[in-house]
Amino acid sequence: MMKNRELMDVALKAGEILLRSGAEIYRVEDTIRWICLGYNTECESFVLPTGIFISIKDNTGLEPLTSVKRISRRTVDLDRIDMVNSFSRQLHLRLFTYSEAIDELDRIEKRRQYSFFMRLISAGVASFVFTVLFKGSIYEGLASFLIGMLIFSAKELLSKTGLFQFFELLVSGLLAGALAVLSVFLFPEFRLFKIIIGSIMIFLPGVAITNSIKDALYGDIVASISRLGEALFTAAAVGAGVGIAVSLGLSWRF
């Protein structure tokens, strides 16, 4: 049987992994509740896109234990979300010791992701597919394929420098617009907007917007507005970068 402090650490770590992986707010709160219920312990949690607050009632009758975790960076990893969900439900079949639970969460957190090469190719393929989907030609799709890989690489390099995310997206949009304009200069038959659409699609916050709507439907209004604001700022950063590059490129051309 875990002590309350240990149980709080496990619940907090599970919630942190979920939130960093792009899970919805209601899912994070529900998972924390399931973990605590597995050990017959009452808890309350309040989750925002940037932080987790957990309070567990102490069995001694003293003041409840409370902990806070700040979340700075988030991504999308549906496989990791599924693994944490499965972990929380396994606790109702077999109670883990503290070390077993932490080891399992560490394994999920450090699970090997796809290699950089695979993610790079996936970014290029996604750009190609969206260009063709929006009735671009195969050659325009190939241009988007190359641009998508280049801006994905640039975004990965920028993320390692510790710069704030808005700047990373602005530079990525700027690079996408500049390369799209360059491709049109080299091949005048290309349509600029078709290439741009496919190239920047990998950065558009579709999951964030979807989660914002789902959080609103579950009654998490504050979290929903926060996620929607984050999605709008993401789209604005990419759009601003593309707009600057296209404006400068076209004015230079003419």
C-alpha positions as CSV (number, residue, x, y, z in Angstrom):
1,M,0.0,0.0,0.0
2,M,1.4,3.4,-1.0
3,K,1.7,6.3,1.4
4,N,-0.3,9.4,0.4
5,R,2.8,11.3,-0.5
6,E,4.0,8.4,-2.8
7,L,0.5,8.2,-4.3
8,M,0.6,11.9,-5.1
9,D,3.9,11.5,-6.8
10,V,2.6,8.7,-9.0
11,A,-0.6,10.6,-9.9
12,L,1.3,13.8,-10.6
13,K,3.8,12.0,-12.9
14,A,1.0,10.2,-14.8
15,G,-0.8,13.5,-15.3
16,E,2.4,15.3,-16.4
17,I,3.1,12.7,-19.0
18,L,-0.5,12.9,-20.4
19,L,-0.4,16.7,-20.5
20,R,3.0,16.9,-22.1
21,S,1.7,14.4,-24.7
22,G,-1.3,16.5,-25.7
23,A,-4.1,14.8,-23.8
24,E,-7.4,16.6,-23.1
25,I,-7.9,18.2,-19.7
26,Y,-10.8,15.9,-18.7
27,R,-8.6,12.8,-19.6
28,V,-5.8,14.0,-17.3
29,E,-8.1,14.7,-14.4
30,D,-10.0,11.4,-15.0
31,T,-6.7,9.4,-15.0
32,I,-5.5,11.1,-11.7
33,R,-8.9,10.2,-10.2
34,W,-8.6,6.6,-11.4
35,I,-5.1,6.2,-9.9
36,C,-6.2,7.5,-6.5
37,L,-9.4,5.4,-6.5
38,G,-7.3,2.4,-7.1
39,Y,-5.8,2.9,-3.7
40,N,-9.1,3.9,-2.0
41,T,-8.0,7.4,-1.6
42,E,-10.0,10.6,-2.2
43,C,-8.4,13.3,-4.3
44,E,-9.2,16.5,-6.1
45,S,-7.4,17.7,-9.2
46,F,-7.5,20.9,-11.2
47,V,-5.6,20.8,-14.5
48,L,-4.8,23.6,-16.9
49,P,-2.7,23.3,-20.1
50,T,0.2,24.8,-18.2
51,G,-0.1,23.2,-14.8
52,I,-1.5,20.4,-12.6
53,F,-2.9,20.9,-9.1
54,I,-3.6,17.8,-6.9
55,S,-4.9,17.6,-3.4
56,I,-5.2,14.3,-1.5
57,K,-7.0,13.9,1.8
58,D,-4.7,12.6,4.5
59,N,-5.9,9.5,6.3
60,T,-4.7,11.0,9.6
61,G,-7.3,13.7,9.4
62,L,-4.8,16.5,9.2
63,E,-4.6,19.1,6.4
64,P,-4.7,17.5,2.9
65,L,-1.6,17.1,0.9
66,T,-1.3,19.4,-2.1
67,S,1.2,19.5,-4.9
68,V,1.6,21.6,-8.1
69,K,3.5,20.8,-11.3
70,R,4.3,23.4,-14.0
71,I,4.1,22.2,-17.6
72,S,6.0,24.3,-20.1
73,R,6.3,22.3,-23.3
74,R,3.6,20.1,-24.9
75,T,3.6,17.9,-28.0
76,V,1.3,15.2,-29.5
77,D,2.0,11.5,-28.7
78,L,-1.2,9.4,-28.8
79,D,0.7,6.2,-28.1
80,R,2.0,7.5,-24.8
81,I,-1.4,8.7,-23.8
82,D,-2.9,5.3,-24.4
83,M,-0.1,3.6,-22.4
84,V,-0.8,5.9,-19.4
85,N,-4.5,5.3,-19.6
86,S,-3.9,1.5,-19.6
87,F,-1.5,1.9,-16.6
88,S,-4.2,3.8,-14.6
89,R,-6.8,1.0,-15.2
90,Q,-4.3,-1.8,-14.4
91,L,-4.2,-0.4,-10.9
92,H,-7.8,-1.7,-10.3
93,L,-6.6,-5.2,-11.2
94,R,-3.3,-5.3,-9.4
95,L,-2.0,-2.6,-7.0
96,F,1.5,-1.6,-7.8
97,T,4.1,-0.7,-5.2
98,Y,5.5,2.8,-5.4
99,S,8.7,1.7,-7.1
100,E,6.8,-0.5,-9.6
101,A,4.5,2.4,-10.5
102,I,7.3,4.9,-10.9
103,D,9.4,2.5,-12.9
104,E,6.4,1.8,-15.2
105,L,5.8,5.5,-15.7
106,D,9.5,6.1,-16.3
107,R,9.4,3.4,-19.0
108,I,6.5,5.1,-20.7
109,E,8.1,8.5,-20.4
110,K,11.4,7.3,-21.9
111,R,9.8,5.1,-24.5
112,R,11.8,5.4,-27.7
113,Q,10.1,7.6,-30.2
114,Y,10.4,7.4,-33.9
115,S,13.8,8.4,-35.2
116,F,14.4,11.9,-36.6
117,F,14.7,10.4,-40.1
118,M,11.3,8.8,-39.9
119,R,9.7,12.0,-38.5
120,L,11.5,14.0,-41.3
121,I,10.1,11.8,-44.0
122,S,6.7,11.9,-42.4
123,A,6.7,15.7,-42.5
124,G,7.6,15.6,-46.1
125,V,5.0,13.1,-47.0
126,A,2.3,15.0,-45.1
127,S,3.2,18.2,-47.0
128,F,3.1,16.4,-50.3
129,V,-0.3,14.8,-49.6
130,F,-1.9,18.0,-48.5
131,T,-0.7,19.8,-51.6
132,V,-2.1,17.2,-53.9
133,L,-5.3,17.0,-51.8
134,F,-5.8,20.7,-52.4
135,K,-5.5,20.0,-56.2
136,G,-1.9,20.9,-56.6
137,S,0.2,19.1,-59.2
138,I,2.6,16.2,-58.5
139,Y,5.5,18.6,-59.1
140,E,4.1,21.2,-56.7
141,G,3.6,18.3,-54.2
142,L,7.3,17.4,-54.6
143,A,8.3,21.0,-54.0
144,S,6.1,20.9,-50.8
145,F,7.8,17.6,-49.9
146,L,11.2,19.2,-49.9
147,I,10.1,22.4,-48.2
148,G,8.2,20.4,-45.5
149,M,11.4,18.5,-44.6
150,L,13.5,21.6,-44.5
151,I,11.2,23.6,-42.2
152,F,10.7,20.6,-40.0
153,S,14.5,20.3,-39.6
154,A,14.7,24.0,-38.9
155,K,12.0,23.7,-36.2
156,E,13.7,20.8,-34.5
157,L,17.0,22.7,-34.4
158,L,15.4,25.8,-33.0
159,S,13.5,23.9,-30.3
160,K,16.9,22.7,-29.0
161,T,18.1,26.3,-28.5
162,G,15.5,27.0,-25.8
163,L,13.8,29.8,-27.7
164,F,10.1,30.4,-27.0
165,Q,7.7,28.5,-29.2
166,F,6.1,31.5,-30.9
167,F,9.5,32.5,-32.3
168,E,10.2,29.0,-33.5
169,L,6.9,28.9,-35.4
170,L,7.4,32.4,-36.8
171,V,10.8,31.5,-38.2
172,S,9.4,28.2,-39.6
173,G,6.6,30.1,-41.4
174,L,9.1,32.6,-42.7
175,L,11.3,29.9,-44.1
176,A,8.3,28.1,-45.6
177,G,7.2,31.3,-47.4
178,A,10.7,32.1,-48.6
179,L,11.3,28.6,-50.0
180,A,7.9,28.6,-51.6
181,V,8.6,31.9,-53.3
182,L,12.0,30.6,-54.4
183,S,10.4,27.5,-56.0
184,V,8.0,29.7,-58.0
185,F,10.9,31.8,-59.2
186,L,12.7,28.7,-60.4
187,F,9.5,27.1,-61.9
188,P,7.1,29.9,-62.9
189,E,4.3,27.3,-63.7
190,F,4.1,26.5,-60.0
191,R,1.2,28.0,-58.0
192,L,2.6,29.7,-54.9
193,F,-0.5,29.2,-52.6
194,K,-0.7,25.4,-53.3
195,I,2.9,24.9,-52.2
196,I,2.5,27.1,-49.1
197,I,-0.7,25.2,-48.0
198,G,1.0,21.9,-48.1
199,S,4.2,23.1,-46.5
200,I,2.8,24.7,-43.4
201,M,0.1,22.1,-42.8
202,I,2.4,20.1,-40.5
203,F,2.5,23.1,-38.0
204,L,-1.2,23.9,-37.9
205,P,-2.8,23.2,-34.5
206,G,-5.5,20.8,-35.5
207,V,-5.2,18.6,-32.3
208,A,-5.2,21.7,-30.1
209,I,-8.4,23.0,-31.6
210,T,-10.1,19.6,-31.3
211,N,-9.0,19.3,-27.7
212,S,-10.3,22.8,-27.0
213,I,-13.7,21.9,-28.3
214,K,-13.8,18.6,-26.3
215,D,-12.7,20.4,-23.1
216,A,-15.5,22.9,-23.6
217,L,-18.0,20.1,-24.1
218,Y,-16.8,18.5,-20.8
219,G,-17.3,21.8,-19.0
220,D,-13.6,22.8,-18.7
221,I,-14.2,26.3,-20.0
222,V,-11.0,27.9,-18.7
223,A,-8.8,25.1,-20.2
224,S,-10.8,25.3,-23.4
225,I,-10.2,29.0,-23.8
226,S,-6.5,28.5,-23.0
227,R,-6.1,25.8,-25.6
228,L,-8.0,27.8,-28.2
229,G,-5.8,30.8,-27.5
230,E,-2.7,28.7,-27.9
231,A,-4.0,27.4,-31.2
232,L,-4.8,30.8,-32.5
233,F,-1.3,32.1,-31.5
234,T,0.3,29.1,-33.3
235,A,-1.6,29.8,-36.5
236,A,-0.9,33.5,-36.2
237,A,2.8,32.9,-35.8
238,V,3.1,30.6,-38.8
239,G,0.8,32.9,-40.9
240,A,2.8,36.0,-39.9
241,G,6.1,34.3,-41.0
242,V,4.6,33.2,-44.3
243,G,3.1,36.6,-44.9
244,I,6.4,38.5,-44.3
245,A,8.3,36.1,-46.6
246,V,5.7,36.2,-49.4
247,S,5.3,40.0,-49.2
248,L,9.1,40.6,-49.4
249,G,9.5,37.9,-52.1
250,L,6.8,39.2,-54.4
251,S,7.8,42.9,-54.0
252,W,11.4,41.9,-54.9
253,R,10.2,40.0,-57.9
254,F,8.1,42.9,-59.3
